[in-house]
Amino acid sequence: MNREKKESSVFPVRAVRISLLLALLLFVTGACVLVNLHRINAASSIILAQHGYYDSADSRLNLLDLTEDGDLYYDTRYRVAETMMKREDYDAAYEKFLWLGDYSDSKDKAYACLQKKAAALMAQGSYREASAILQDILFWEDSQQLYRECQYRYAMKLIDDGDWRTGVGILWSIRDYQDAALLAKSTVRNNLGTDDVESSLGIEASLSAEETQAYVKLMEQRSRLKDGCLAVGFRHTVGLTDDGRVMTCGSNAYGQCDTQGWKNAVQIAAGAYHTVALLSDGTVTACGDNQYGQCDVSEWKDVMQIVATDYNTAALLQDGTVVTCGYNQFVTVKGWNGIVKLCAGEYSLSGLNMSGELVSTHLSNQMAEKLMDADMSTSYAIGLTYTGDVVATTDLPAEWKKAVSVYAGGNCAAVITEDDKAMVFDRRKGDWVDLPQEKQALTVALGGTHVAVLYDDGGVYCAGRNDEGQCNTDPWNLF
């Protein structure tokens, strides 16, 4: 009896021990299976990435527990990013390496992705996009050298395409690279008969290399603008299509909208009640009010640019001089030489010369700063320096520190910002004109009673008075 009692008391102890051993075995087995499962997920993530299934690879990665499998997780994510990079999916790889931060050499790999993407864009001839990428990593390895090579090729392409001024400006900003300085001088000599690159481009010799680079960047940004393709009169609006037709809307009381038969126009301007177009052969045509002879332009030739005051028309000729017709009481341009751009107010003209100086028929509109662009109203002038700073002869909104282009009108002033937004300020009301901000603005036209903006979809948006239909531009598509 005692033996049976003793054995029965031992049995529960053994059972407990066996249960504990079985539980421990199950735990160890489960842990091994879990570890193997994590490794399987990691391996499958890499395999999926190798075949381009990035979303599935990410899904597998997300099955890993970052707190318990941190090393495995980071290593797998790194290897997936490397696979993306080898497959030349540089954007996806860059985002992965950027997320990894300080893990291994992830930062260097992220910069390498950007450099490789820039090199691929250069091979496609997309030099502007490549330059924008390389500018962000000039500090990394040989990116600065690659950037200069990209700028060099971009400059040569621009010169070949006819935009030699922008091309020369880029070459001059990298003039110590290869034969860039010699090419810049020879291009200027072929086009203007001089080796003076700074004066020819309106660049001050005193500009630092950094300021010259800012100037070149500004020139590149300005190359996408469509200035000269939109104009407004007192109560009419004018648009120029890509195929050289001239569209109008608004008042036609003086025939200012009779442009239906015009062809091969390359630039337009509008006075109060007349419309002017520069044609591809360098001649000019006009219609509308001719009370003061403002439409007497049929004899003009070798014209490079046209502008119009309310009752006057002016043209910049290829030799840098200016001719005018119409009401000239306030417009005297005798002695103007070396002009590269004209701008017009209601009753006055200004000209920007090759040295960046603004000369004006209205004394209060002269400015001390050296400018690369300017516009004017009779009451004030607004300018853009070589580095994109906005300056004026009147108070402007504090938001306007930098811009790509500037515009002046009787009641309004406007800029196109570095992020391609049109901003128009009504000086009379002290308030902003409500404009679309989701689209890229290409040019602005300011009148006495309404404003117009051309956007990158070819549409024209108008704001202001519409009593004569001058804002009915919704059906227009200039492209």
C-alpha positions in Angstrom: 0.0 0.0 0.0 2.8 2.4 0.9 4.6 1.6 -2.4 1.5 2.3 -4.5 1.0 5.6 -2.6 4.6 6.6 -3.3 4.4 5.9 -7.0 1.1 7.8 -7.4 2.7 10.9 -5.8 5.7 10.8 -8.1 3.5 10.6 -11.3 2.2 14.1 -11.2 5.7 15.5 -10.8 6.8 13.6 -13.9 3.8 14.7 -15.9 4.5 18.3 -15.1 8.2 17.9 -16.1 7.2 16.3 -19.4 4.6 19.0 -20.1 7.2 21.7 -19.4 9.7 20.0 -21.7 7.1 19.6 -24.4 6.1 23.3 -24.1 9.8 24.3 -24.3 10.3 22.2 -27.4 7.2 23.6 -29.0 8.5 27.2 -28.2 11.9 26.5 -29.6 10.4 24.8 -32.7 8.1 27.8 -33.2 10.9 30.2 -32.8 13.0 28.4 -35.4 10.0 28.3 -37.8 9.4 32.0 -37.2 13.0 32.9 -37.8 13.1 30.8 -40.9 9.8 32.4 -42.0 11.3 35.9 -41.6 14.3 34.8 -43.6 12.0 33.4 -46.2 10.2 36.7 -46.4 13.4 38.6 -46.7 14.8 36.3 -49.5 11.5 36.4 -51.4 11.4 40.2 -51.2 14.8 40.4 -52.9 13.8 37.9 -55.6 10.6 39.8 -56.3 12.6 43.0 -56.6 15.0 41.4 -59.0 12.1 40.7 -61.3 10.7 44.2 -61.0 7.8 43.4 -58.7 8.5 46.3 -56.3 5.1 46.5 -54.7 5.1 42.8 -53.8 8.7 43.1 -52.6 7.6 45.9 -50.2 4.7 43.8 -49.0 7.1 41.0 -48.0 9.3 43.5 -46.3 6.4 44.8 -44.3 5.9 41.3 -42.8 9.2 41.6 -41.0 9.0 43.0 -37.4 11.3 46.0 -37.4 11.7 45.9 -33.6 12.8 42.2 -33.5 14.4 41.8 -37.0 15.9 45.3 -37.4 19.2 44.1 -38.9 17.5 41.7 -41.3 15.0 44.3 -42.3 17.5 47.1 -43.0 19.8 44.6 -44.9 16.9 43.4 -47.0 15.7 46.9 -47.8 19.2 47.9 -48.7 19.6 44.9 -51.1 16.2 45.6 -52.7 17.3 49.2 -53.3 20.5 47.9 -54.9 18.5 45.7 -57.2 16.3 48.7 -58.2 19.4 50.7 -58.9 20.9 47.9 -61.1 17.6 47.8 -63.0 18.0 51.6 -63.6 14.9 52.4 -61.7 16.8 55.3 -60.1 13.8 57.2 -58.6 12.6 54.1 -56.7 16.1 53.2 -55.5 16.8 56.8 -54.4 13.7 56.8 -52.2 14.7 53.5 -50.6 18.3 54.6 -49.9 17.1 57.9 -48.6 14.8 56.1 -46.2 17.7 54.0 -44.9 19.5 57.2 -43.9 22.8 56.4 -42.1 22.6 52.6 -42.7 25.8 51.4 -44.3 26.6 53.7 -47.3 22.9 54.4 -48.1 23.5 58.2 -48.4 26.2 57.7 -51.0 24.1 55.2 -52.9 21.2 57.8 -52.9 23.5 60.4 -54.4 24.8 57.8 -56.9 21.2 57.2 -58.0 20.7 60.9 -58.7 24.0 61.1 -60.6 23.2 58.0 -62.7 19.7 59.4 -63.5 21.3 62.7 -64.6 23.8 60.8 -66.8 20.9 58.9 -68.4 19.0 62.2 -69.1 22.2 63.6 -70.7 22.4 60.6 -73.0 18.8 61.5 -74.0 19.6 65.1 -74.6 17.6 66.3 -71.7 20.3 68.6 -70.4 18.1 71.1 -68.5 16.5 68.3 -66.4 20.0 66.7 -65.8 21.4 70.0 -64.7 18.7 70.6 -62.2 19.4 67.2 -60.6 23.2 67.7 -60.6 22.9 71.1 -59.0 21.6 69.4 -55.8 24.7 67.1 -55.5 27.6 69.3 -56.6 29.4 68.5 -53.4 29.4 64.7 -54.1 32.4 63.1 -55.8 32.6 64.1 -59.5 29.1 65.6 -59.8 30.5 69.1 -60.3 32.6 67.9 -63.3 29.5 66.1 -64.8 27.4 69.2 -64.2 29.9 71.4 -66.2 29.9 68.8 -69.0 26.1 68.9 -69.0 26.0 72.7 -69.1 28.6 72.6 -72.0 26.5 70.2 -74.1 23.3 72.2 -73.3 24.9 75.4 -74.4 26.1 73.9 -77.7 22.5 72.6 -78.3 21.0 76.0 -77.6 23.5 77.6 -80.0 22.7 75.0 -82.7 19.0 75.7 -82.2 19.4 79.4 -82.7 19.2 80.6 -79.0 22.9 81.7 -79.1 22.5 84.3 -76.3 21.4 81.8 -73.7 24.0 79.3 -75.0 26.8 81.9 -74.7 25.7 82.9 -71.3 26.0 79.2 -70.1 29.4 78.9 -71.7 30.6 82.0 -70.1 29.5 80.8 -66.6 31.8 77.7 -67.1 34.4 79.6 -69.1 37.3 77.8 -67.4 36.0 74.4 -68.6 37.6 73.0 -71.7 37.2 75.5 -74.6 34.0 77.1 -73.3 35.5 80.7 -73.3 36.8 80.4 -76.8 33.4 79.1 -78.1 31.5 81.9 -76.3 33.7 84.6 -77.9 33.6 83.0 -81.3 29.8 82.7 -81.2 29.4 86.4 -80.1 31.9 87.4 -82.8 29.9 85.5 -85.5 26.7 87.2 -84.4 27.7 90.7 -83.3 31.2 91.2 -84.6 32.8 91.6 -81.2 34.6 89.4 -78.6 33.1 91.3 -75.6 30.9 88.6 -74.1 29.9 90.6 -71.0 28.7 93.7 -72.9 27.1 91.6 -75.6 25.0 89.7 -73.0 24.4 92.6 -70.6 26.5 90.9 -68.0 28.7 93.0 -65.7 32.3 92.0 -65.7 32.2 92.4 -61.9 29.8 89.6 -61.4 31.2 86.7 -59.4 31.1 83.2 -60.6 28.2 82.5 -58.3 26.3 85.5 -59.6 27.0 84.5 -63.2 25.6 81.0 -62.5 22.5 82.6 -61.0 22.1 84.7 -64.2 22.5 81.6 -66.4 19.9 79.7 -64.3 17.5 82.7 -64.7 18.1 82.7 -68.4 17.2 79.0 -68.6 14.0 79.7 -66.6 13.1 82.6 -68.9 13.5 80.5 -72.0 10.2 78.8 -71.4 8.3 82.1 -71.3 6.0 83.3 -74.2 6.4 87.0 -73.9 5.1 88.8 -77.0 2.2 86.2 -77.5 -0.4 88.1 -75.4 -1.4 91.8 -75.4 -4.3 93.9 -74.1 -5.7 97.3 -75.2 -8.2 99.5 -73.5 -11.1 97.2 -74.2 -9.7 94.4 -76.4 -7.4 91.4 -76.0 -5.0 89.9 -78.5 -3.4 86.4 -78.6 -0.8 84.9 -80.9 -1.1 81.2 -81.8 1.8 78.9 -82.4 1.1 78.8 -86.2 1.2 82.6 -86.5 -2.5 83.5 -86.4 -3.7 86.5 -84.4 -6.9 86.1 -82.3 -8.8 89.0 -80.8 -11.9 89.6 -78.6 -13.5 92.7 -77.2 -14.3 96.1 -78.7 -13.8 96.5 -82.5 -15.0 100.1 -82.6 -11.9 101.2 -84.5 -11.2 97.9 -86.4 -8.6 96.9 -83.8 -9.9 93.3 -83.9 -9.7 93.0 -87.7 -6.8 90.5 -87.7 -8.6 87.5 -89.3 -6.4 87.5 -92.4 -3.0 87.9 -90.6 -0.5 85.1 -91.0 3.1 84.4 -90.0 3.0 86.7 -87.0 5.8 86.1 -84.4 4.9 88.8 -81.9 2.0 91.1 -81.1 1.3 94.4 -79.3 -1.7 96.5 -78.5 -2.4 100.2 -77.9 -5.5 101.7 -76.5 -7.5 101.1 -79.8 -5.0 99.6 -82.3 -3.3 96.2 -82.7 0.2 95.5 -84.1 2.0 92.3 -85.3 5.6 91.6 -86.2 5.8 89.2 -89.1 8.4 86.4 -89.7 10.1 88.4 -92.5 10.8 91.3 -90.1 8.0 93.6 -91.4 5.1 94.9 -89.3 1.4 95.2 -89.9 -1.3 97.1 -87.9 -5.0 97.8 -87.7 -7.3 100.0 -85.7 -7.3 103.6 -84.7 -4.9 105.6 -86.8 -5.7 109.1 -85.7 -2.1 109.9 -84.9 -0.5 107.7 -87.5 0.2 104.9 -85.0 -0.6 102.3 -87.7 1.8 103.7 -90.3 4.2 100.8 -90.0 4.2 99.4 -93.6 7.6 100.8 -94.4 9.4 99.2 -91.5 11.8 96.3 -92.0 14.5 94.4 -90.1 12.4 94.6 -87.0 13.2 92.5 -83.9 10.6 93.6 -81.4 7.4 95.8 -81.3 5.6 97.6 -78.5 2.7 100.0 -78.3 1.8 102.9 -76.0 -1.9 104.0 -76.1 -1.4 106.1 -79.3 2.1 105.2 -80.5 3.9 102.2 -82.0 7.6 101.5 -81.6 10.0 99.0 -83.1 13.4 97.8 -82.1 15.6 97.2 -85.3 18.4 94.7 -85.8 21.0 97.4 -85.4 19.8 98.3 -81.9 18.1 101.5 -82.8 14.4 102.4 -82.4 11.8 103.8 -84.7 8.3 105.1 -83.7 5.1 106.4 -85.3 2.0 108.0 -83.8 1.5 110.5 -81.0 5.1 111.4 -80.2 4.7 114.4 -77.8 6.1 112.2 -74.9 8.1 109.8 -77.0 11.6 110.9 -78.1 14.1 108.1 -78.8 16.7 110.0 -80.8 20.2 108.9 -79.9 19.1 105.5 -78.5 21.6 102.8 -79.5 22.5 99.3 -78.4 18.9 98.6 -77.3 18.1 94.9 -76.7 14.5 95.3 -75.4 11.7 97.8 -75.5 8.9 98.3 -73.0 6.0 100.7 -73.2 3.8 102.6 -70.8 0.6 104.4 -71.6 2.4 107.5 -73.0 6.1 106.7 -72.7 8.8 104.2 -73.8 11.8 102.7 -72.1 14.7 100.7 -73.6 17.1 98.3 -72.0 20.6 98.5 -73.5 23.4 96.0 -73.8 25.0 97.3 -70.6 21.8 96.6 -68.5 20.9 100.3 -68.3 17.2 101.4 -68.6 16.8 104.5 -70.7 13.4 106.1 -70.7 11.5 108.9 -72.3 10.0 109.5 -68.8 12.8 110.6 -66.4 11.2 109.2 -63.3 11.3 105.7 -64.8 15.1 105.6 -65.0 16.8 103.1 -62.6 20.2 102.9 -61.1 20.4 99.1 -61.1 21.9 97.0 -63.9 19.0 95.0 -65.3 18.4 92.0 -67.6 14.7 92.6 -68.0 12.3 95.5 -67.4 8.8 96.8 -68.0 7.1 100.1 -67.4 4.0 102.1 -67.0 4.0 105.9 -67.4 4.0 106.2 -63.6 6.6 103.6 -62.6 9.1 101.0 -63.9 9.9 97.5 -62.7 13.1 95.6 -63.4 14.8 92.3 -62.9 18.5 92.1 -62.0 20.9 89.5 -63.3 20.3 87.4 -60.3 16.5 87.6 -60.3 16.0 90.3 -57.8 12.9 92.5 -58.4 13.5 96.3 -58.2 11.1 99.2 -59.0 10.7 102.9 -58.9 7.6 102.4 -56.7 6.7 100.3 -53.7 6.0 96.7 -54.5 4.6 93.8 -52.4 7.1 92.4 -49.9 6.5 88.9 -51.4 8.3 89.9 -54.6 11.9 89.3 -53.7 12.8 87.0 -56.7 11.1 86.5 -60.0 11.6 85.1 -63.6 9.8 87.9 -65.4 8.2 91.3 -64.5 5.3 93.3 -66.0 3.9 96.8 -65.5 0.6 98.3 -66.3 -1.5 101.4 -65.4 -3.2 100.0 -62.3 -1.4 96.7 -61.8 2.1 95.2 -61.5 2.9 91.5 -62.0 5.6 88.9 -61.8 6.0 85.3 -62.8 7.7 83.6 -59.8 10.5 81.0 -59.8 7.8 78.3 -59.4 6.0 79.5 -62.5 3.1 81.2 -60.8 1.6 84.5 -62.1 1.1 87.1 -59.3 -0.8 90.3 -60.2 -1.1 93.1 -57.7 -3.8 95.8 -58.2 -1.9 98.9 -57.0 -5.1 101.0 -56.9 -7.0 98.6 -54.7 -4.0 97.4 -52.8 -5.1 93.8 -53.3 -4.2 90.7 -55.3 -6.0 89.8 -58.6 -7.5 86.3 -58.2 -5.8 84.0 -60.7 -5.4 80.2 -61.2 -2.4 78.9 -59.3 -2.4 75.2 -60.4 -1.0 75.9 -63.9 2.3 77.2 -65.2 2.1 80.8 -66.3 4.0 81.7 -69.5 3.3 85.5 -69.9 1.1 88.3 -68.5 -0.5 91.3 -70.2 -1.7 94.3 -68.2 -4.2 96.9 -69.4 -6.0 99.8 -67.9 -9.2 97.9 -67.0 -8.3 94.2 -67.4 -5.4 91.7 -67.2 -4.7 88.5 -69.1 -2.4 85.5 -68.4 -1.3 82.7 -70.8 -0.9 79.3 -69.2 1.0 76.2 -70.3 -2.1 74.5 -71.6 -2.5 77.2 -74.2 -5.5 78.8 -72.4 -5.8 82.5 -71.6 -7.4 83.6 -68.3 -8.7 87.2 -68.0 -9.8 89.2 -65.0 -11.3 92.7 -64.9 -13.9 94.6 -66.8 -15.7 92.7 -69.5 -18.3 95.2 -70.8 -17.1 94.8 -74.4 -16.3 91.1 -74.2 -12.6 91.7 -73.7 -12.4 88.9 -71.2 -14.1 86.3 -73.4 -11.0 84.2 -74.0 -12.3 80.9 -72.6 -12.5 79.3 -76.1 -8.9 80.2 -77.0 -6.1 77.7 -77.2 -3.0 79.4 -78.5 -1.0 76.2 -78.9 
